[in-house]
């Protein structure tokens, strides 16, 4: 018997404009009626989850920031956290400065980005359609790398945004050498980094074991590299 649905959001549960279709709503409601727990499993930070998901009756938990955080969605309480190590933060900031990498970071479940990118993401080659998403989900700071260092003891995760397909491969190789990092991607231009031991799969395993649910009692859905470990666990 399936007791839990672990659902990726962008590109899986949500439509392109970040909403649920009526058919999906009906299916989720049927699951809830059967007593199945709904879990949002996303690379997004908790504060950037869509309101439609946060307010949907039946979503009990959120695995956010690629498993770096887990939240009780009914209370909004963070019930699990796995911060980046101080050394990893320092290394990622140093690399970003040396290679001039567009960087974002999540602190306390909130994603932060540089003010220049927030004001005009098209300067980095992002389409006009990205404007609303970035403004809805990010908080701008004047100097993102300085901000990261000021909060280095509580960084949930960091991202590099690199649209140059040749450059991103070399950067990925560098960060993959850091044994203290879990590195994944939900889009070709993203390198997403959290502490080793993170990942949606690890987060799902922690959640399932905490609440007495076996892996074979979980059904998982996803569409990207950062979903593989979670789907393998289920």
C-alpha positions in Angstrom: 0.0 0.0 0.0 1.3 3.4 -0.9 1.4 5.7 2.2 3.4 8.6 0.8 3.7 10.5 -2.5 7.0 12.4 -2.9 6.5 14.9 -5.7 9.0 17.1 -7.5 7.4 20.5 -8.4 8.9 22.3 -11.4 8.6 20.3 -14.6 6.7 17.6 -12.9 3.8 18.5 -10.7 3.5 22.1 -11.8 2.6 23.5 -15.2 5.0 25.9 -16.9 3.4 28.9 -15.2 3.8 27.3 -11.7 0.2 26.2 -11.1 -1.6 22.9 -10.7 -3.9 21.6 -13.4 -7.5 20.6 -12.4 -6.7 16.9 -13.2 -3.7 17.1 -10.8 -5.8 18.7 -8.1 -8.4 15.9 -8.4 -5.7 13.2 -8.2 -4.0 14.8 -5.1 -7.4 15.1 -3.4 -8.1 11.4 -4.0 -4.7 10.5 -2.5 -5.4 12.6 0.6 -8.8 10.9 0.9 -7.1 7.6 1.0 -4.8 8.8 3.9 -1.7 9.2 1.7 0.8 11.8 2.9 1.8 14.4 0.3 5.5 15.5 0.3 6.8 18.3 -1.9 10.4 17.5 -2.9 12.1 20.5 -4.5 15.3 22.1 -5.3 13.6 25.3 -4.4 14.1 27.0 -1.0 11.1 26.7 1.3 10.2 30.4 1.0 10.0 30.1 -2.8 7.5 27.2 -2.9 4.3 28.3 -4.7 1.4 29.4 -2.6 -0.8 26.8 -4.3 1.4 24.1 -2.8 1.8 25.7 0.6 -1.9 26.1 0.9 -3.0 22.8 -0.5 -4.7 20.7 2.2 -2.9 17.4 2.4 0.7 18.5 1.8 2.3 17.6 5.1 6.1 18.0 4.5 8.5 19.8 2.2 11.9 18.5 1.3 13.5 21.9 0.2 16.8 23.1 -1.1 17.6 19.6 -2.5 17.3 18.0 0.9 19.2 20.5 2.9 16.0 21.4 4.8 12.8 19.6 5.6 9.7 21.5 6.8 6.5 20.6 8.5 4.2 22.4 6.1 1.3 22.6 8.6 3.3 24.5 11.1 6.0 26.0 8.9 8.6 24.6 11.3 11.9 23.4 10.0 12.4 19.9 11.3 15.7 19.1 9.7 18.7 21.2 8.5 22.1 20.3 7.0 24.1 23.5 6.5 27.1 23.8 4.2 30.4 23.5 6.1 32.4 26.8 6.7 35.3 25.5 4.5 32.9 24.7 1.6 31.4 28.2 1.8 34.8 29.8 1.7 35.9 27.7 -1.2 32.7 28.4 -3.2 33.0 32.1 -2.6 36.6 32.1 -3.7 35.8 30.2 -6.9 32.9 32.5 -7.7 35.2 35.5 -7.3 38.0 34.0 -9.4 35.7 32.8 -12.2 33.2 35.7 -11.9 30.2 33.3 -11.4 26.6 34.4 -10.9 25.9 33.1 -7.5 22.8 32.6 -5.3 22.5 31.4 -1.8 19.8 30.2 0.6 19.7 31.3 4.3 16.9 30.2 6.6 14.8 28.8 3.8 15.0 32.1 1.8 16.8 32.4 -1.5 19.0 35.5 -2.1 20.5 36.8 -5.3 22.5 39.9 -6.4 20.5 43.1 -7.0 21.8 43.4 -10.5 20.5 40.0 -11.5 17.2 40.6 -9.6 16.7 43.9 -11.5 17.5 42.6 -14.9 18.2 38.8 -15.4 18.2 39.3 -19.2 21.7 40.7 -18.9 22.8 37.1 -18.1 20.8 35.8 -21.1 17.7 34.7 -19.3 14.4 35.2 -21.1 11.9 37.8 -20.2 9.6 35.1 -18.9 12.2 34.7 -16.0 11.5 38.2 -14.6 8.4 37.3 -12.7 9.7 34.1 -11.3 12.9 35.7 -10.0 11.1 38.6 -8.4 8.5 36.3 -6.8 11.1 33.9 -5.4 14.3 35.8 -4.7 15.4 38.6 -2.3 18.1 40.9 -3.6 21.3 42.0 -1.8 23.9 44.4 -3.0 26.9 42.1 -2.8 25.8 38.4 -2.7 29.3 37.0 -2.0 29.8 39.4 1.0 26.3 38.4 2.2 27.3 34.7 2.0 30.4 35.3 4.1 28.4 37.3 6.6 26.1 34.3 7.0 28.6 31.5 6.4 27.5 29.5 9.5 23.9 29.1 8.3 24.1 28.7 4.5 21.5 26.0 3.4 22.9 25.8 -0.1 24.4 27.7 -3.0 23.9 27.8 -6.7 26.0 28.9 -9.7 24.1 30.1 -12.7 26.1 29.5 -15.9 24.6 29.7 -19.3 27.8 29.0 -21.2 27.6 25.2 -21.8 31.4 24.9 -22.2 32.2 26.8 -19.1 29.7 25.0 -16.8 31.3 21.6 -17.4 34.7 22.8 -16.1 33.2 24.5 -13.0 31.1 21.4 -12.2 34.3 19.3 -12.3 36.0 21.7 -9.8 33.1 21.6 -7.3 32.7 17.8 -7.6 36.2 17.5 -6.1 35.0 18.9 -2.8 34.1 15.8 -0.7 32.0 18.0 1.7 29.6 18.9 -1.1 26.5 17.3 -2.6 26.3 18.6 -6.2 23.4 18.3 -8.5 21.4 20.1 -11.2 17.7 20.7 -12.0 18.5 22.7 -15.2 21.4 22.7 -17.7 22.6 26.2 -16.5 22.5 25.4 -12.8 25.1 23.9 -10.5 23.4 23.3 -7.1 25.5 22.7 -4.1 24.6 21.6 -0.6 26.4 19.7 2.2 27.4 16.1 1.6 24.6 13.9 2.9 21.9 16.1 1.4 19.9 15.3 -1.7 16.2 14.7 -2.1 16.8 10.9 -1.6 18.5 11.4 1.7 15.8 13.8 2.8 13.0 11.4 1.8 14.8 8.5 3.6 15.1 10.6 6.8 11.4 11.6 6.6 10.2 8.1 5.9 12.3 6.5 8.7 11.3 9.3 11.2 7.6 8.5 10.6 7.8 4.8 10.2 7.2 4.4 6.4 9.2 1.9 4.3 10.7 2.8 0.9 8.4 0.4 -0.9 5.4 2.3 0.5 6.4 5.5 -1.2 5.7 6.6 -4.8 8.0 9.2 -6.2 7.8 11.5 -9.3 10.5 13.7 -10.8 12.2 14.8 -14.1 15.8 15.9 -13.4 19.2 14.9 -12.1 18.3 16.0 -8.6 15.4 13.5 -8.5 17.4 10.4 -9.3 18.4 9.4 -5.7 14.9 10.0 -4.4 13.3 7.9 -7.1 15.9 5.1 -6.5 15.0 5.1 -2.8 11.3 4.8 -3.5 
